[in-house]
Amino acid sequence: AQAESLAGEAHQHAVKTAGPRHPNTMAPALQLALIRAHQGDAHAEAAALETVAVERSIFPPGHIEISRGLTTLGRILILRGRSSQAIPLLREAHGIARKVFPKPNWRPAESQLFLGAAVAMTGKSVEARVMLEE
């Protein structure tokens, strides 16, 4: 509850100072959606979907912030038991992150971690193991 309160405050501040479609508003919006998803909020997925749509409209294709949004949306889908729907989003997120950071970096590792988790949850343990061990 405290995390949600702080994230909500950060998001409200970003909206107030920069506006709802500003790049600086996207990260707080995603963080708030993820926290709410962990709490079981049924509206968290819609909030993340909306944020990803805004990201796709304000950032150029292949921007790392789109990867960030897709990763968060994928995580929310995993939490909702919809891993198979998360996989294509997480594959896209990982592809973007690998292009932006071709050398070892935490961004591609993060998206690959959740991609591996989603793949594992669909029963493809061999494929998931390779991703998760890497």
DSSP file (Angstrom, degrees, kcal/mol; ACC not computed):
  #  RESIDUE AA STRUCTURE BP1 BP2  ACC     N-H-->O    O-->H-N    N-H-->O    O-->H-N    TCO  KAPPA ALPHA  PHI   PSI    X-CA   Y-CA   Z-CA
    1    1 A A     >        0   0    0      0, 0.0     4,-2.2     0, 0.0     5,-0.1   0.000 360.0 360.0 360.0 -37.6    0.0    0.0    0.0
    2    2 A Q  H  >  +     0   0    0      2,-0.2     4,-2.5     1,-0.2     5,-0.2   0.901 360.0  50.5 -67.9 -39.5    2.9    2.4    0.8
    3    3 A A  H  > S+     0   0    0      2,-0.2     4,-2.8     1,-0.2     5,-0.2   0.919 110.9  49.3 -62.5 -43.4    4.5    1.6   -2.6
    4    4 A E  H  > S+     0   0    0      1,-0.2     4,-2.8     2,-0.2    -2,-0.2   0.906 110.6  50.7 -62.5 -40.9    1.2    2.3   -4.4
    5    5 A S  H  X S+     0   0    0     -4,-2.2     4,-2.1     2,-0.2    -2,-0.2   0.929 113.5  43.9 -62.7 -46.0    0.9    5.6   -2.5
    6    6 A L  H  X S+     0   0    0     -4,-2.5     4,-2.4     2,-0.2    -2,-0.2   0.908 115.4  48.0 -67.1 -42.1    4.4    6.7   -3.4
    7    7 A A  H  X S+     0   0    0     -4,-2.8     4,-2.6     2,-0.2    25,-0.2   0.896 111.5  51.1 -65.7 -39.6    4.0    5.6   -7.0
    8    8 A G  H  X S+     0   0    0     -4,-2.8     4,-2.7    -5,-0.2    -2,-0.2   0.898 110.2  49.4 -62.9 -40.5    0.7    7.3   -7.3
    9    9 A E  H  X S+     0   0    0     -4,-2.1     4,-2.4     2,-0.2    -2,-0.2   0.917 111.6  48.6 -64.3 -43.8    2.2   10.5   -5.9
   10   10 A A  H  X S+     0   0    0     -4,-2.4     4,-2.2     2,-0.2    -2,-0.2   0.909 113.0  48.0 -63.0 -42.0    5.1   10.3   -8.4
   11   11 A H  H  X S+     0   0    0     -4,-2.6     4,-2.6    17,-0.2     5,-0.2   0.933 111.4  49.3 -65.3 -45.6    2.7    9.7  -11.3
   12   12 A Q  H  X S+     0   0    0     -4,-2.7     4,-2.6     1,-0.2    -2,-0.2   0.901 111.2  50.5 -59.9 -40.9    0.4   12.5  -10.3
   13   13 A H  H  X S+     0   0    0     -4,-2.4     4,-2.6     2,-0.2     5,-0.3   0.918 110.7  48.8 -63.5 -43.1    3.4   14.9  -10.0
   14   14 A A  H  X>S+     0   0    0     -4,-2.2     4,-2.9     2,-0.2     5,-1.1   0.917 112.8  47.2 -63.4 -44.0    4.6   13.8  -13.5
   15   15 A V  H  X5S+     0   0    0     -4,-2.6     4,-0.8     3,-0.2    -1,-0.2   0.920 114.2  48.1 -62.7 -43.6    1.2   14.4  -15.0
   16   16 A K  H  <5S+     0   0    0     -4,-2.6    -2,-0.2    -5,-0.2    -1,-0.2   0.895 121.9  33.0 -65.4 -41.4    0.8   17.8  -13.3
   17   17 A T  H  <5S+     0   0    0     -4,-2.6    -2,-0.2    -5,-0.2    -1,-0.2   0.806 137.5  16.1 -89.2 -30.7    4.2   19.0  -14.3
   18   18 A A  H  <5S-     0   0    0     -4,-2.9    -3,-0.2    -5,-0.3     3,-0.2   0.680 104.2-112.3-117.1 -25.5    4.7   17.4  -17.7
   19   19 A G    ><< -     0   0    0     -5,-1.1     3,-1.2    -4,-0.8     6,-0.1  -0.204  33.8 -77.8 105.0 160.2    1.3   16.2  -18.9
   20   20 A P  T 3  S+     0   0    0      0, 0.0    -1,-0.1     0, 0.0    -5,-0.1   0.685 126.7  44.6 -71.4 -18.5   -0.2   12.8  -19.4
   21   21 A R  T 3  S+     0   0    0     -3,-0.2    -2,-0.1    -6,-0.1    -6,-0.0   0.163  85.7 116.5-111.3  17.8    1.6   12.1  -22.8
   22   22 A H  S X> S-     0   0    0     -3,-1.2     3,-2.1     1,-0.1     4,-0.7  -0.619  73.4-122.0 -86.9 144.8    5.1   13.4  -21.9
   23   23 A P  H >> S+     0   0    0      0, 0.0     3,-0.9     0, 0.0     4,-0.6   0.837 111.8  60.1 -52.7 -34.9    8.0   10.9  -21.9
   24   24 A N  H 34 S+     0   0    0      1,-0.2    -9,-0.1     2,-0.1   -10,-0.1   0.624 100.9  55.9 -71.1 -11.0    8.7   11.7  -18.2
   25   25 A T  H <> S+     0   0    0     -3,-2.1     4,-1.8    -6,-0.1    -1,-0.2   0.660  90.5  74.2 -91.7 -18.9    5.2   10.5  -17.3
   26   26 A M  H <X S+     0   0    0     -3,-0.9     4,-2.4    -4,-0.7     5,-0.2   0.929  92.5  49.2 -66.1 -48.8    5.6    7.0  -18.8
   27   27 A A  H  X S+     0   0    0     -4,-0.6     4,-2.5     1,-0.2     5,-0.2   0.927 113.2  46.3 -61.1 -47.0    7.9    5.4  -16.2
   28   28 A P  H  > S+     0   0    0      0, 0.0     4,-2.2     0, 0.0   -17,-0.2   0.881 112.0  52.6 -63.3 -34.7    5.8    6.4  -13.2
   29   29 A A  H  X S+     0   0    0     -4,-1.8     4,-2.1     2,-0.2    -2,-0.2   0.918 111.7  45.6 -65.0 -42.5    2.6    5.3  -15.0
   30   30 A L  H  X S+     0   0    0     -4,-2.4     4,-2.6     2,-0.2     5,-0.2   0.907 111.5  51.7 -67.0 -42.0    4.1    1.9  -15.7
   31   31 A Q  H  X S+     0   0    0     -4,-2.5     4,-2.4     1,-0.2     5,-0.2   0.913 110.5  48.8 -62.4 -41.9    5.4    1.5  -12.1
   32   32 A L  H  X S+     0   0    0     -4,-2.2     4,-2.4   -25,-0.2    -1,-0.2   0.913 110.9  50.3 -64.1 -42.7    2.0    2.3  -10.7
   33   33 A A  H  X S+     0   0    0     -4,-2.1     4,-2.3     1,-0.2    -2,-0.2   0.909 111.0  49.4 -62.1 -41.9    0.3   -0.2  -13.0
   34   34 A L  H  X S+     0   0    0     -4,-2.6     4,-2.1     2,-0.2    -2,-0.2   0.921 110.9  48.8 -65.4 -43.7    2.7   -2.9  -12.0
   35   35 A I  H  X S+     0   0    0     -4,-2.4     4,-1.1     1,-0.2    -1,-0.2   0.930 112.5  48.9 -60.6 -44.5    2.3   -2.3   -8.3
   36   36 A R  H  <>S+     0   0    0     -4,-2.4     5,-2.7     1,-0.2     3,-0.3   0.874 107.8  54.6 -65.0 -36.3   -1.5   -2.3   -8.8
   37   37 A A  H ><5S+     0   0    0     -4,-2.3     3,-1.6     1,-0.2    -1,-0.2   0.904 104.5  54.0 -62.9 -40.3   -1.3   -5.6  -10.7
   38   38 A H  H 3<5S+     0   0    0     -4,-2.1    -1,-0.2     1,-0.3    -2,-0.2   0.786 107.6  51.9 -63.3 -26.0    0.6   -7.2   -7.8
   39   39 A Q  T 3<5S-     0   0    0     -4,-1.1    -1,-0.3    -3,-0.3    -2,-0.2   0.436 123.1-107.4 -89.0  -0.2   -2.3   -6.1   -5.6
   40   40 A G  T < 5 +     0   0    0     -3,-1.6     2,-0.3     1,-0.2    -3,-0.2   0.624  57.5 166.2  87.4  12.9   -4.8   -7.8   -8.0
   41   41 A D    > < -     0   0    0     -5,-2.7     3,-1.3     1,-0.2     4,-0.4  -0.493  30.0-151.5 -67.0 121.7   -6.2   -4.6   -9.4
   42   42 A A  T 3  S+     0   0    0     -2,-0.3     4,-0.4     1,-0.2     3,-0.3   0.678  92.8  57.9 -68.3 -18.4   -8.2   -5.5  -12.5
   43   43 A H  T 3> S+     0   0    0      1,-0.2     4,-2.0     2,-0.1    -1,-0.2   0.512  80.9  87.5 -90.4  -5.9   -7.6   -2.1  -14.1
   44   44 A A  H <> S+     0   0    0     -3,-1.3     4,-2.3     1,-0.2     5,-0.2   0.898  86.3  51.8 -62.5 -41.7   -3.8   -2.4  -14.0
   45   45 A E  H  > S+     0   0    0     -4,-0.4     4,-2.9    -3,-0.3    -1,-0.2   0.929 109.4  49.4 -61.8 -45.4   -3.6   -4.2  -17.4
   46   46 A A  H  > S+     0   0    0     -4,-0.4     4,-2.4     1,-0.2    -1,-0.2   0.890 110.2  51.5 -61.6 -39.4   -5.6   -1.5  -19.1
   47   47 A A  H  X S+     0   0    0     -4,-2.0     4,-2.1     2,-0.2    -1,-0.2   0.912 112.0  46.1 -63.9 -42.3   -3.4    1.2  -17.6
   48   48 A A  H  X S+     0   0    0     -4,-2.3     4,-2.6     2,-0.2    -2,-0.2   0.909 111.5  52.0 -67.6 -41.7   -0.3   -0.5  -18.9
   49   49 A L  H  X S+     0   0    0     -4,-2.9     4,-2.2     1,-0.2    -2,-0.2   0.919 110.9  48.2 -58.6 -44.3   -1.8   -1.0  -22.3
   50   50 A E  H  X S+     0   0    0     -4,-2.4     4,-2.2     2,-0.2    -1,-0.2   0.908 111.1  50.2 -63.6 -42.6   -2.7    2.6  -22.5
   51   51 A T  H  X S+     0   0    0     -4,-2.1     4,-2.7     1,-0.2    -2,-0.2   0.908 109.9  50.0 -64.7 -42.0    0.8    3.7  -21.5
   52   52 A V  H  X S+     0   0    0     -4,-2.6     4,-2.6     2,-0.2    -1,-0.2   0.900 109.1  52.7 -63.2 -39.7    2.4    1.4  -24.1
   53   53 A A  H  X S+     0   0    0     -4,-2.2     4,-1.2     2,-0.2    -2,-0.2   0.913 110.6  47.0 -61.4 -42.2    0.1    2.9  -26.7
   54   54 A V  H  X S+     0   0    0     -4,-2.2     4,-1.7     2,-0.2     3,-0.5   0.925 110.7  52.5 -65.0 -43.9    1.2    6.4  -25.7
   55   55 A E  H  X S+     0   0    0     -4,-2.7     4,-2.6     1,-0.2     3,-0.4   0.923 107.5  51.7 -57.6 -44.4    4.9    5.3  -25.7
   56   56 A R  H  < S+     0   0    0     -4,-2.6    -1,-0.2     1,-0.2    -2,-0.2   0.792 112.0  48.0 -63.7 -26.3    4.5    3.9  -29.3
   57   57 A S  H  < S+     0   0    0     -4,-1.2    -1,-0.2    -3,-0.5    -2,-0.2   0.735 120.1  34.1 -86.9 -22.5    3.0    7.3  -30.3
   58   58 A I  H  < S+     0   0    0     -4,-1.7    -2,-0.2    -3,-0.4    -3,-0.2   0.677 111.6  59.9-107.2 -20.0    5.7    9.5  -28.8
   59   59 A F  S  < S-     0   0    0     -4,-2.6     3,-0.1    -5,-0.3     4,-0.0  -0.800  87.4-107.8-107.1 151.2    8.9    7.5  -29.1
   60   60 A P    >   -     0   0    0      0, 0.0     3,-1.6     0, 0.0     6,-0.2  -0.381  52.1 -80.9 -69.4 155.0   10.4    6.3  -32.4
   61   61 A P  T 3  S+     0   0    0      0, 0.0    -5,-0.0     0, 0.0     0, 0.0  -0.266 119.0  26.8 -54.2 140.6   10.2    2.5  -33.1
   62   62 A G  T 3  S+     0   0    0      1,-0.3     2,-0.1    -3,-0.1    38,-0.1   0.536  83.6 150.3  83.2   6.6   12.9    0.6  -31.3
   63   63 A H    X>  -     0   0    0     -3,-1.6     4,-1.3     1,-0.1     3,-1.1  -0.478  53.9-125.7 -72.7 143.4   13.2    3.1  -28.4
   64   64 A I  H 3> S+     0   0    0      1,-0.3     4,-2.2     2,-0.2    -1,-0.1   0.781 108.0  62.7 -62.7 -27.7   14.2    1.6  -25.1
   65   65 A E  H 3> S+     0   0    0      2,-0.2     4,-2.2     1,-0.2    -1,-0.3   0.824  99.6  54.1 -69.7 -28.4   11.2    3.1  -23.4
   66   66 A I  H <> S+     0   0    0     -3,-1.1     4,-2.7     2,-0.2    -1,-0.2   0.906 107.7  50.8 -67.2 -40.3    8.9    1.0  -25.6
   67   67 A S  H  X S+     0   0    0     -4,-1.3     4,-2.5     1,-0.2    -2,-0.2   0.915 108.9  51.8 -59.7 -42.9   10.9   -2.0  -24.4
   68   68 A R  H  X S+     0   0    0     -4,-2.2     4,-2.2     2,-0.2    -2,-0.2   0.923 111.2  46.6 -60.0 -45.7   10.4   -0.9  -20.8
   69   69 A G  H  X S+     0   0    0     -4,-2.2     4,-2.7     1,-0.2    -2,-0.2   0.912 112.3  49.4 -64.4 -43.5    6.6   -0.6  -21.4
   70   70 A L  H  X S+     0   0    0     -4,-2.7     4,-2.7     2,-0.2    -1,-0.2   0.879 109.9  52.2 -64.1 -37.7    6.3   -3.9  -23.1
   71   71 A T  H  X S+     0   0    0     -4,-2.5     4,-2.4     2,-0.2    -1,-0.2   0.931 111.2  46.5 -63.6 -45.2    8.3   -5.6  -20.3
   72   72 A T  H  X S+     0   0    0     -4,-2.2     4,-2.2     2,-0.2    -2,-0.2   0.927 112.9  49.1 -63.7 -44.6    6.0   -4.2  -17.7
   73   73 A L  H  X S+     0   0    0     -4,-2.7     4,-2.3     1,-0.2    -2,-0.2   0.912 110.7  51.4 -61.2 -42.0    2.9   -5.1  -19.7
   74   74 A G  H  X S+     0   0    0     -4,-2.7     4,-2.3     1,-0.2    -1,-0.2   0.907 108.3  51.6 -59.7 -42.5    4.3   -8.6  -20.1
   75   75 A R  H  X S+     0   0    0     -4,-2.4     4,-2.3     1,-0.2    -1,-0.2   0.896 109.0  50.6 -61.5 -40.3    4.9   -8.9  -16.4
   76   76 A I  H  X S+     0   0    0     -4,-2.2     4,-1.6     2,-0.2    -1,-0.2   0.912 109.3  50.4 -65.7 -41.9    1.3   -7.9  -15.7
   77   77 A L  H  <>S+     0   0    0     -4,-2.3     5,-3.1     2,-0.2    -2,-0.2   0.895 109.1  52.0 -63.3 -38.9    0.0  -10.5  -18.1
   78   78 A I  H ><5S+     0   0    0     -4,-2.3     3,-1.9     1,-0.2     5,-0.2   0.940 108.2  51.4 -59.9 -46.6    2.1  -13.1  -16.3
   79   79 A L  H 3<5S+     0   0    0     -4,-2.3    -1,-0.2     1,-0.3    -2,-0.2   0.823 108.1  52.8 -59.9 -31.1    0.7  -12.1  -13.0
   80   80 A R  T 3<5S-     0   0    0     -4,-1.6    -1,-0.3    -5,-0.1    -2,-0.2   0.355 121.8-107.3 -87.9   6.1   -2.8  -12.4  -14.5
   81   81 A G  T < 5S+     0   0    0     -3,-1.9    -3,-0.2    -5,-0.1     3,-0.2   0.741  87.6 118.5  78.4  23.0   -2.0  -16.0  -15.6
   82   82 A R    >>< +     0   0    0     -5,-3.1     4,-1.2     1,-0.2     3,-0.7  -0.407  21.5 147.4-119.5  55.0   -1.8  -15.1  -19.3
   83   83 A S  H 3>  +     0   0    0      1,-0.3     4,-1.6    -5,-0.2     3,-0.3   0.847  68.1  60.1 -60.0 -38.0    1.8  -16.0  -20.0
   84   84 A S  H 34 S+     0   0    0      1,-0.2    -1,-0.3     2,-0.2    -2,-0.1   0.847 106.8  47.6 -63.5 -31.5    1.1  -17.0  -23.6
   85   85 A Q  H <> S+     0   0    0     -3,-0.7     4,-0.6     1,-0.2    -1,-0.2   0.761 109.3  55.2 -76.5 -25.3   -0.1  -13.5  -24.4
   86   86 A A  H  X S+     0   0    0     -4,-1.2     4,-2.7    -3,-0.3     5,-0.3   0.807  91.0  75.7 -75.3 -29.6    2.9  -12.0  -22.7
   87   87 A I  H  X S+     0   0    0     -4,-1.6     4,-2.6     1,-0.2     5,-0.2   0.904  94.5  45.0 -56.3 -52.2    5.4  -13.9  -24.8
   88   88 A P  H  > S+     0   0    0      0, 0.0     4,-2.1     0, 0.0    -1,-0.2   0.881 115.3  49.3 -63.0 -33.8    5.2  -11.9  -28.0
   89   89 A L  H  X S+     0   0    0     -4,-0.6     4,-2.5     2,-0.2    -2,-0.2   0.915 113.1  46.1 -67.0 -43.0    5.3   -8.6  -26.1
   90   90 A L  H  X S+     0   0    0     -4,-2.7     4,-2.6     2,-0.2    -1,-0.2   0.837 109.9  54.2 -70.9 -32.5    8.4   -9.8  -24.1
   91   91 A R  H  X S+     0   0    0     -4,-2.6     4,-2.5    -5,-0.3    -1,-0.2   0.926 111.2  46.1 -63.8 -43.8   10.1  -11.1  -27.3
   92   92 A E  H  X S+     0   0    0     -4,-2.1     4,-2.4    -5,-0.2    -2,-0.2   0.933 112.8  50.0 -63.2 -45.3    9.6   -7.6  -28.9
   93   93 A A  H  X S+     0   0    0     -4,-2.5     4,-2.6     1,-0.2    -2,-0.2   0.920 112.2  47.5 -58.4 -45.1   10.9   -5.9  -25.7
   94   94 A H  H  X S+     0   0    0     -4,-2.6     4,-2.6     2,-0.2    -1,-0.2   0.901 109.7  53.0 -65.8 -41.1   13.9   -8.2  -25.6
   95   95 A G  H  X S+     0   0    0     -4,-2.5     4,-1.6     2,-0.2    -1,-0.2   0.914 111.7  45.9 -60.4 -43.3   14.7   -7.6  -29.3
   96   96 A I  H  X S+     0   0    0     -4,-2.4     4,-2.4     2,-0.2     5,-0.2   0.946 112.8  49.6 -62.8 -49.0   14.6   -3.8  -28.8
   97   97 A A  H  X S+     0   0    0     -4,-2.6     4,-2.8     1,-0.2    -2,-0.2   0.880 109.3  51.8 -61.5 -38.9   16.7   -4.0  -25.6
   98   98 A R  H  < S+     0   0    0     -4,-2.6    -1,-0.2     2,-0.2    -2,-0.2   0.860 110.9  48.3 -66.8 -34.7   19.3   -6.2  -27.4
   99   99 A K  H  < S+     0   0    0     -4,-1.6    -2,-0.2    -5,-0.2    -1,-0.2   0.904 115.9  42.9 -70.5 -40.6   19.6   -3.7  -30.3
  100  100 A V  H  < S+     0   0    0     -4,-2.4    -2,-0.2     1,-0.3    -1,-0.2   0.882 128.8  29.2 -72.1 -38.1   19.9   -0.7  -28.0
  101  101 A F     <  +     0   0    0     -4,-2.8    -1,-0.3    -5,-0.2     4,-0.1  -0.733  66.2 167.1-123.4  80.2   22.4   -2.5  -25.6
  102  102 A P        +     0   0    0      0, 0.0    -1,-0.1     0, 0.0     3,-0.1   0.787  65.3  65.4 -68.3 -25.3   24.3   -5.1  -27.7
  103  103 A K  S    S-     0   0    0      1,-0.2     0, 0.0     0, 0.0     0, 0.0  -0.537 114.5 -64.9 -89.0 162.4   26.8   -5.6  -24.9
  104  104 A P  S    S+     0   0    0      0, 0.0     2,-0.3     0, 0.0    -1,-0.2  -0.199  72.2 152.7 -51.1 130.3   25.8   -7.2  -21.6
  105  105 A N     >  -     0   0    0     -4,-0.1     4,-1.4    -3,-0.1     5,-0.1  -0.977  54.2-114.6-157.5 156.2   23.4   -4.9  -19.8
  106  106 A W  H  > S+     0   0    0     -2,-0.3     4,-2.5     1,-0.2     5,-0.2   0.769 105.5  66.6 -71.7 -24.7   20.5   -5.2  -17.3
  107  107 A R  H  > S+     0   0    0      2,-0.2     4,-2.1     1,-0.2     5,-0.2   0.971 106.2  38.3 -64.6 -53.8   17.8   -4.1  -19.7
  108  108 A P  H  > S+     0   0    0      0, 0.0     4,-2.4     0, 0.0    -1,-0.2   0.890 116.6  54.6 -62.3 -34.7   18.0   -7.1  -22.1
  109  109 A A  H  X S+     0   0    0     -4,-1.4     4,-2.3     2,-0.2    -2,-0.2   0.898 106.7  51.3 -63.8 -39.1   18.6   -9.3  -19.1
  110  110 A E  H  X S+     0   0    0     -4,-2.5     4,-1.9     2,-0.2     5,-0.2   0.948 112.6  43.5 -63.5 -49.3   15.4   -8.1  -17.5
  111  111 A S  H  X S+     0   0    0     -4,-2.1     4,-2.1     1,-0.2    -1,-0.2   0.878 114.3  51.4 -66.5 -35.0   13.2   -8.7  -20.5
  112  112 A Q  H  X S+     0   0    0     -4,-2.4     4,-2.9    -5,-0.2    -1,-0.2   0.880 106.0  55.7 -67.9 -37.4   14.8  -12.1  -21.1
  113  113 A L  H  X S+     0   0    0     -4,-2.3     4,-2.0     2,-0.2    -2,-0.2   0.944 112.7  40.3 -58.2 -49.8   14.2  -13.1  -17.5
  114  114 A F  H  X S+     0   0    0     -4,-1.9     4,-2.4     2,-0.2    -1,-0.2   0.841 113.6  54.5 -72.9 -31.6   10.5  -12.4  -17.8
  115  115 A L  H  X S+     0   0    0     -4,-2.1     4,-2.6    -5,-0.2    -2,-0.2   0.938 109.6  48.0 -62.4 -46.3   10.3  -13.9  -21.3
  116  116 A G  H  X S+     0   0    0     -4,-2.9     4,-2.4     1,-0.2    -2,-0.2   0.888 111.2  50.8 -61.0 -39.6   11.9  -17.1  -19.9
  117  117 A A  H  X S+     0   0    0     -4,-2.0     4,-2.0    -5,-0.2    -1,-0.2   0.923 111.2  47.6 -64.3 -43.8    9.4  -17.1  -17.0
  118  118 A A  H  X S+     0   0    0     -4,-2.4     4,-0.7     2,-0.2    -2,-0.2   0.916 112.3  49.3 -64.3 -42.8    6.5  -16.8  -19.4
  119  119 A V  H ><>S+     0   0    0     -4,-2.6     5,-1.6     1,-0.2     3,-1.0   0.913 109.9  52.1 -62.2 -42.7    7.8  -19.5  -21.7
  120  120 A A  H ><5S+     0   0    0     -4,-2.4     3,-1.8     1,-0.3    -1,-0.2   0.890 104.5  56.5 -60.0 -39.4    8.3  -21.8  -18.7
  121  121 A M  H 3<5S+     0   0    0     -4,-2.0    -1,-0.3     1,-0.3    -2,-0.2   0.658 100.9  57.7 -70.5 -14.3    4.7  -21.2  -17.6
  122  122 A T  T <<5S-     0   0    0     -3,-1.0    -1,-0.3    -4,-0.7    -2,-0.2   0.375 123.4-104.3 -94.1   4.6    3.5  -22.4  -21.0
  123  123 A G  T < 5S+     0   0    0     -3,-1.8     2,-1.4    -4,-0.2     3,-0.2   0.482  84.5 125.7  92.4   3.2    5.3  -25.7  -20.4
  124  124 A K     >< +     0   0    0     -5,-1.6     4,-2.3     1,-0.2     5,-0.2  -0.568  26.7 161.9 -93.5  72.0    8.3  -25.2  -22.7
  125  125 A S  H  >  +     0   0    0     -2,-1.4     4,-2.4     1,-0.2    -1,-0.2   0.820  66.6  53.1 -67.4 -34.4   10.8  -25.9  -20.0
  126  126 A V  H  > S+     0   0    0     -3,-0.2     4,-1.8     2,-0.2    -1,-0.2   0.955 113.3  43.1 -66.6 -49.1   13.8  -26.7  -22.2
  127  127 A E  H  > S+     0   0    0      1,-0.2     4,-1.7     2,-0.2    -2,-0.2   0.911 116.0  49.4 -61.0 -43.2   13.4  -23.4  -24.2
  128  128 A A  H  X S+     0   0    0     -4,-2.3     4,-3.0     1,-0.2     5,-0.2   0.901 106.2  55.9 -64.8 -41.3   12.8  -21.5  -20.9
  129  129 A R  H  X S+     0   0    0     -4,-2.4     4,-2.9     1,-0.2     5,-0.3   0.910 105.3  51.8 -59.4 -43.2   15.8  -23.0  -19.2
  130  130 A V  H  X S+     0   0    0     -4,-1.8     4,-1.8     1,-0.2    -1,-0.2   0.936 113.7  44.4 -59.1 -46.2   18.2  -21.8  -22.0
  131  131 A M  H  < S+     0   0    0     -4,-1.7    -2,-0.2     1,-0.2    -1,-0.2   0.924 116.0  46.1 -64.1 -44.7   16.8  -18.2  -21.6
  132  132 A L  H  < S+     0   0    0     -4,-3.0    -2,-0.2     1,-0.2    -1,-0.2   0.865 111.6  50.1 -72.0 -35.7   16.9  -18.2  -17.9
  133  133 A E  H  <        0   0    0     -4,-2.9    -1,-0.2     1,-0.3    -2,-0.2   0.870 360.0 360.0 -70.1 -34.8   20.4  -19.7  -17.5
  134  134 A E     <        0   0    0     -4,-1.8    -1,-0.3    -5,-0.3    -2,-0.2   0.523 360.0 360.0 -64.1 360.0   21.8  -17.1  -20.0
